[in-house]
């Protein structure tokens, strides 16, 4: 039986070179009191170790008595400065002033740079403590997420966006908002009902958060409906793509649809009455429902009934498949005009569409449950019955019918949204797929094979290519099928491959990756697959994959207790002559061929022995009882990523204090973690230049004088979902690049197994540098965040409109057929 393993605990070793470890200072904790030198002991550094004199010997404890006048070596002040003395002010070789060094006259002229930096304050002259960071330095994460969805809506509102792409962004906005309520709002409500404390740096009370979320959501839903009803819908009609009403149909069209209703829809409809003998029915989450009021024509009061719109028929029914355009009727419209057949002999008084969103969180007690798979299956069955968190109703609904729904569903008034036009515009994906109108969509796109992986007249294996150097693939511009997928497929077929180890967080329904792993096991290779069963909304699919892989003979594990395994890693062990060589893939995105054409991600294929050793150690942690926390070329959460990033941010601060430039650039999906955010604030105060490219949530306030004037935050959205995570540190001209699976959120840094890998290959580093440089160019289109939390869209610096980053990369890679 496969069971989750306990995750290792305990402090992680600091595996960086000593030169990279920042000295204690205002932004870092001092040594423990017992380890500090005595205040009057100038012969010791602040870490307690003794200082050396200019002759290389340790200085005596009474060094202060042996010193002559300040600034002069020797006992009588007559000796000239020795080699290694600080240059004079007129010396052209003088280094820039060091703000951390002692003031003139404090250190002897013979003191070297190390002694100057290590010299502590004299007794009674402690440096002033750093100015505390302001309390109001964080934005609210939930409202920041709604701002992200507002940026998605802005793409739908933009007339420059192709028309059917505008419809697609309307659908994405609707799907995003569903998930936000199912997860984030549901979580806030659960905390409020349980009386749990507020989480988040902004400390906004839960009730206030929910009220503001309701207000902001109502505003955005109004914009969303207006964009669809008043702008996109008429423009689609002008292109002969029409969403019709029953009254728009002629007699032959109505007759065809009556037949369709009678044969395909009527048999699956079940009207449910509500009266003393029939309790209010269960309303499944995200289903479309008709609230119907009927009355006996011979007299009597109004009666309420609910009719669920079946989810096994298309939302939009084609009126005439032979016509050149696209003409559809919403299925709820077709049902509503035939309610007389459902309520025979009754008078239909009113009928309105409504929709409920429910809590979709899954909670499994991994410490108690011996079989995580079975426990998760039980919890998924319960998820259908989560409490309702949002009620959407047609704008035309009567007050008394709305009051009945709110009462029976036990909803709050700020959880109700009146929607003009159609409910659940995520159905516009169907319209996007049905309309064969390439002129109304983005140009067609075919990913290119990476130049290093192209096959010539003589086919060459991926392994031979990787022995010559790393390959950095950039999806979707580079083909997933001819890079990562081929890597796994060749490993499965290669008789010299002994073992394949891989993590799977999400993959496609007909996954060629799973097929290759099954083939590898059938060929007698050792195949180990960590399937993350708790990947939200992919739990059912992953349970299926886990069982498929187990039946094929793969070793399937579910990860560590209490943690989601989110890292994207694959390790191939190959026999080559008398030695074993390890080949690796570490990526920012999932092993999912379909999303690899829609999501922007990086993946590194490498035969680097250190990375191979690191992945071997990491898989031992994931599958066994190893407690390893320090790695050679990886930073691994939950122990190492936050600490590793903050240490490198602090290193940039140290460089600035020595008069050197400091640079931090991050490209991530979200920045929410308070510790990382505070480190960036301190870096900005010190003069480090900080560039942040953040697609989604950002709780940092950029451009605030005295706090973050050296920080700028941009967000890029487009036809591809920006998904990669890249981290760059200036490192005094020797830039350091990292990439991997982790966003800067509590869940990623504390409750997930994530991996970042250091990129050392010069070509790969140049590629990451190109992407980051282009992303922060003022001539590239982006949204920009301001200190008050507002976002504006950049307009570029010249006469021409700004260029989109994705268009630049498409042209550079040459993967577009448009």
Buried (B, 14 or more C-beta within 10 A) or exposed (E): EBEBBEBBEEEBEBBBEEEBEBEEBBBBEEEEEEEBBEEEBBBBBBBBEBBBBBEEEEBEBEBEEEBBEEBBBBEEEEEEBBEEBBEEEEEEEEEEEBEBBBEEEBBBBBBBEEBBBBBBEEEEEEEEEEEEBEEEBBBBBBBBBBBBBBBBBBBBBEEEBBBBBBBBBBBBBBBBBBEBBBBBBBBBBBBBEEEEEBEBBBEBEBEEBBEBBBEBBBEBBBBBBBBBEEBBBEBBBEBEBBBBEBEEBEEEBBEBBBEBBEEBBBEEBEBBBBEEEEEBBEBEBBBBBBBBBBBEEEEEEEBBBBBBBBEEBEBBBBBBEEEEBBBBBBBBBBBBBBBEEBBEEBEBEBBBBBBBBBBBBBEBEBEEBEEBBEBBBEBBEEBEEBEBBBBBBBEEBEEEBBEBBBEBBEBEEBBBBBBBBBBBBBBBBBBBEBBEBEEBBBEEBEBBBBEBBEEEEEEEBBBEBBEEBBBBBBBBBBBBBBBBBBBBBBBBBBEEBBBBBBBBBBBBEEBBBBBBBBBBBEEEBBBBBBBBBBBEEBBEBBBEBBEBBBEBBBBBBBBBBEBBBBBBBBBBBBEEEEEEBBBBBBBBBBBBBBBBBEBBBBBBBBBBEBBBBBBBBBBBBBBEEBEBBBBBBBBBBBBBBBBBBBBBBBBBBBBBBBEBEBBBBBBBBBBBBBBBBBBBBBBBBBBBBBBBBBBBBBBBBBBBEEBBBBBBBBBBBBBBBBBBBBBBBBBBEEBBBBBBBBBBBBBBBBBBBBBBBBBBBEEBBEBBBBBBEBBBBEBBBBBBBBBEBEBEEBEBEEEEEBBBBBBBBBEBBEBBEE
